[in-house]
Amino acid sequence: MFYYYGRKKQIAKHYPAPNYPVIVEPFAGSAAYSLSSDRWKKDVILVEKDPKVAEIWQWLINQATPERILAMPDLKIGEKSSEFLQIIHAATKMAFHYKTIKVTPVLARNWQISKKYMADNLYKIKHWQIICADYSEAPDIEATWFIDPPYKEDSGKGYRYSSDLIDYEHLAHWAKNRQGEIIFCEGSHGNYLPFQPLLELKGVAGKTSKEVVYYQSSHLCKQLELFSYL
C-alpha cells in the first residue's frame, strides 16, 4: 500500500493465488501480496510486529480518506522530514531507524507516487484487520498464509525487527502447522524449508538475487510443485 523496502509489489503476481476466503500476512509490511489483483476483496488479516508500521495500517484502515492523503504536503528536496510514513519511502532499510531524514530526489519521487496510489486504492483495505503483534500471535485459523519474513542472512538485516532476531527453525515449524495453505517467501540463503526456485531479480550493477518459495496445502493433503501454479 505504501513504499516498503523489500516489498513484493512487482513480483506478487508470480506467487500462487489464494484458495481460501481469508488471507493472513504475519509479516505484513506493505501487504503487496494481498493488494495484488483482486485478492484484496478477501478478508485480510495483517500481523505486524513493528508498532510504527502497524500504526500506519491502523490509520489507513480506520481514519484515512483519499482527501486527507492527497492533502499531505509533497516533500521538497533538501528539506527534512520526521514523519515515519514519509521516511520509509527512502530506498533503504535503514529508514526504519531514522527519526528524521533529509529529503533526497528518490524519497521525494517515491512519496509523490505513493500518495496517489494510497488515495486511489484506499477503498480496497477498509474491511481489512491489523494486529500489532509477533507472527506467533496470529490467529490460528484456516486461511491462505502469505509468510514473508526478513530473509535469512544479510538481506534480512537492517529492519527494526531483522533476521538477527528470528529463530528460523522455530518459524518453519510454526508455519508448517498453520491450517489451510502456506506460501512462504525466502532468498538464496533459505535452507530451513524445502524451498523451490521462483525467479531471479536483476539489481544494480548487474547483480541478481534469487527468490525461492515453499508451498504447502492442507486442503490438498500434500505439498504441491510450484510449477503447477505458474
Disulfide bonds with the S-S distance in Angstrom:
none
